Amino acid sequence: MPKNSPGALAASFISLNELKPGLTLVTGPRGAGKTRWCMDLADHARRLGLNPHGLVSPSVMEGGQKVGIDLLALGSGERRRLAYRKGDVGGDLWTSDWQIVADTLNWGNAILERIQSCDLFILDEAGPLEFEHGVGLVAGLGIVDAHKDFPCFVVIRPSLLSVAQQRWPWADVLDVNAEAA
């Protein structure tokens, strides 16, 4: 695996003896590979016999275009559509680019609310819905707020990094874009 690949970077973060409780904010510009990094981290954890939980938000691509965003439960592998491009059919909550499916958010929050303990927690992502509007995957924020004693990785877009750091001043920051360079 190339040294700077997302998989190599994720693998460098964990081993059975080195994964410790705490929070790492995973950040980087749009398209930097934050979601791929989180999925690689979860895959690597499974290869080590660990049981990752949480949610990731992989893109849905058609013809080279991003047409949607799914929500993938790391514990079960179940996947549901989270967002459609603005102007497409579907979605209950609107952002500047996306129509968010409220039922999928409810499903995701129900999954997050059931997490009491795990080997590794990943939330991709905590964004404007959560930080600015108090909706979205807010149960994930609650997990981090409670200082659970397991490793937590939360994706934060650069524009919200300072807000996240004010909320969680103990967090480490990993800039995926800087690491891949």
Secondary structure, DSSP 8 states (H G I E B T S, - for coil): --TTSHHHHHHHH--TTT--SEEEEEE--TTSSHHHHHHHHHHHHHHTT--EEEEE--EEEETTEEEEEEEEETTT--EEEEEEETTSS--SEE-SSEEE-HHHHHHHHHHHHT-S--SEEEES---HHHHHHS-SSHHHHHHHHTT-SSEEEEE--GGGHHHHHHH-TT-EEEEHHHHH-
